[in-house]
């Protein structure tokens, strides 16, 4: 009897979710997030083609950097081929060394931990807060107070003997985490603050743009982001010397000369091509419209899901302005056993929903990484469902 009741409940909630989404997006299939091209994209890209300036040399790269600086309020922006490469170089210029530990969330895309690993550092996973999906500041302070000691001005993990060098929070799904409290903790424990703002262009915490609170921050412009350059990312920093070094490292550390090729560091071919930057210049012109459309979509979903028991539509935390990159449902705990069934059933009828990423501490490739207790992370991973979120829906 109980099993039959649970099955009926599962089917009922699933049907309600599908109906609510289709009431907003219609019955046609909609991707989780796709780009919208309504402005000067064709014009600017054609200009690159007409001039033959399609690689890393061209006027649009610097134009795009200036536009991002103006929008975010950052003094310096350096464009890269993707967000992961931007984060990789952010690690380098922030001074993260092989063997250092970097405190980060496990509830993030794998690229965040990959970038830490690229420099030979060790991801150190900590739990998140349900209010914003970001690192829980209160539990982090308690955790660091328990495991950390100071030696010669450095924060040392007394359990591993390694230096804890940096704090790397992620603004998950575009929602700002409690970055002011995390910044205070970074200062208290002598950690370098590096922001993974990959998903949060257009998001503000206390009227300050995400990615501008730390020593460096990065934003992604992948094809599924709020604006896109096809592939692309950018590093933000207040320090012009850091920006100059990052730009140098992204262009194989080639020293300027009329004809000689002289490289003074091991470096990378990470500079954003002009063709991609041209697309970005057109896209950012329409960013206010995209953000307005995504907020309109939120309001439509809020109405559609308002009467569905056991399902909450996530909305921006206090003191935040979110870009609502991905609209997110949170299932009540008594529905978490149906999490995968609900997702599969939605996909079966063409409603393209997704779970959150597999928490990184559960991936075999990071099984040896240190981690705090992951109570909230493990719980949310079984309750979150992302639903179609493109700016072109509303």
C-alpha positions, 0 to 999 in steps of 0.5 A, spaced: 500 500 500 505 504 501 509 503 495 503 504 491 501 510 494 509 513 493 508 511 486 502 515 485 505 521 489 511 521 484 507 521 478 503 526 481 509 531 482 512 529 476 506 531 472 505 537 475 512 539 474 512 538 467 505 541 466 508 547 470 514 548 465 510 547 459 505 552 461 511 557 460 515 554 455 510 551 451 510 544 448 515 545 444 522 542 446 527 547 449 534 547 451 536 548 458 540 554 456 541 557 449 544 563 446 540 569 443 542 573 437 538 579 436 543 585 435 550 586 431 552 579 432 552 578 424 555 585 423 561 585 427 563 577 426 562 579 418 567 585 420 572 580 422 572 576 416 572 582 411 578 584 415 581 577 415 582 579 423 580 572 426 585 570 431 588 573 437 590 580 434 584 585 432 580 591 435 575 587 438 579 583 443 580 590 447 573 593 445 570 587 449 575 587 455 573 595 455 566 593 455 566 588 461 570 593 465 565 598 464 559 593 466 563 590 472 566 596 475 573 592 474 579 596 473 582 590 468 579 585 464 583 580 460 580 575 455 581 568 454 579 562 450 574 559 455 573 560 463 577 554 465 583 557 462 582 564 465 581 560 472 588 557 470 591 563 469 588 566 475 591 561 480 598 562 477 598 570 478 594 569 485 601 565 487 597 558 488 603 553 488 604 546 487 602 542 493 598 548 496 591 547 498 585 551 495 578 551 499 572 551 494 565 548 494 564 541 491 557 543 488 560 546 482 562 544 475 568 540 475 572 546 471 573 549 478 577 544 481 581 542 474 584 549 474 586 548 481 589 541 479 593 544 473 597 548 477 599 542 482 595 545 487 590 540 491 582 542 492 580 542 499 572 541 499 567 545 504 560 545 505 555 550 502 549 553 504 542 552 502 540 559 502 545 561 496 548 554 494 555 558 495 560 556 501 557 556 508 561 562 511 559 560 518 561 553 518 567 554 514 570 559 519 568 553 524 572 548 520 578 552 519 578 554 526 579 547 527 584 544 522 588 550 521 594 553 524 599 559 523 606 558 521 610 564 519 604 568 517 601 562 513 595 558 514 597 551 515 592 545 515 595 541 521 592 534 518 596 534 512 601 539 513 600 543 507 599 550 506 592 553 505 593 558 500 586 560 497 579 561 498 575 559 491 568 561 492 563 559 486 557 563 485 552 557 483 547 558 477 549 566 477 546 567 484 551 571 488 554 567 495 555 571 501 562 574 498 562 579 504 563 574 509 567 569 505 572 575 504 572 577 511 574 569 512 580 570 507 583 576 510 582 572 517 586 566 515 591 569 510 588 566 504 588 569 497 580 570 495 579 568 488 572 568 485 569 563 480 564 568 477 563 563 471 556 563 471 554 570 474 555 576 469 550 581 471 549 579 478 551 583 484 552 583 491 550 589 495 550 593 488 557 590 487 558 586 481 561 578 482 568 577 480 570 584 483 571 582 490 577 578 490 584 579 488 582 576 481 575 573 479 573 570 472 567 570 468 565 565 462 562 566 456 561 559 453 555 557 449 550 556 454 552 562 458 548 569 459 552 572 453 556 568 449 563 569 445 562 561 443 567 559 447 571 564 452 572 567 459 575 573 462 579 575 468 578 581 472 582 584 477 584 591 480 591 590 480 594 592 473 600 588 474 597 582 475 593 583 469 599 585 465 602 578 467 596 574 466 595 577 458 603 576 458 602 568 460 596 568 455 600 570 449 605 564 450 610 570 454 612 573 448 616 579 449 614 585 444 619 585 438 618 587 431 620 580 428 624 576 434 620 571 438 623 571 445 619 568 450 621 569 458 616 564 461 613 557 460 606 560 458 600 558 454 596 560 448 590 562 451 588 569 448 581 570 446 580 570 438 578 576 435 572 573 432 570 570 439 570 577 442 566 580 436 561 576 438 561 578 445 561 585 443 555 584 440 552 580 445 554 585 451 550 590 448 543 586 449 545 584 456 540 588 459 535 585 455 537 578 456 537 580 464 530 583 463 527 577 460 530 572 465 527 575 470 520 575 466 521 568 466 522 567 473 516 571 474 512 566 469 515 560 473 513 563 480 506 563 478 506 556 474 510 553 480 506 557 486 501 552 487 505 545 487 506 542 493 513 540 495 517 544 490 520 550 491 522 555 485 529 558 488 529 566 488 535 570 489 538 571 496 537 578 500 542 583 498 543 580 491 541 581 484 542 575 480 542 574 473 538 568 474 542 564 469 539 557 471 532 557 474 532 552 479 527 547 483 528 545 490 524 538 491 522 537 499 526 532 502 521 527 502 521 527 494 528 526 493 528 519 492 524 521 486 529 526 484 532 522 478 525 519 476 522 526 475 528 528 471 528 522 466 520 523 466 521 530 464 526 528 458 522 523 456 517 528 454 522 533 451 522 537 457 530 538 458 531 539 465 538 537 468 540 535 475 546 539 479 553 537 477 555 530 481 559 533 487 566 533 486 568 530 492 564 524 490 568 523 483 574 518 483 579 523 480 578 527 487 577 522 492 584 523 495 582 531 496 581 533 503 574 535 505 569 537 510 563 534 512 558 535 506 551 534 509 548 540 505 552 538 499 550 531 499 542 533 500 542 538 495 545 534 490 539 529 490 534 535 490 536 540 485 533 540 478 535 546 473 529 547 468 529 551 461 532 558 462 534 561 456 533 569 455 529 567 449 523 563 452 520 569 455 
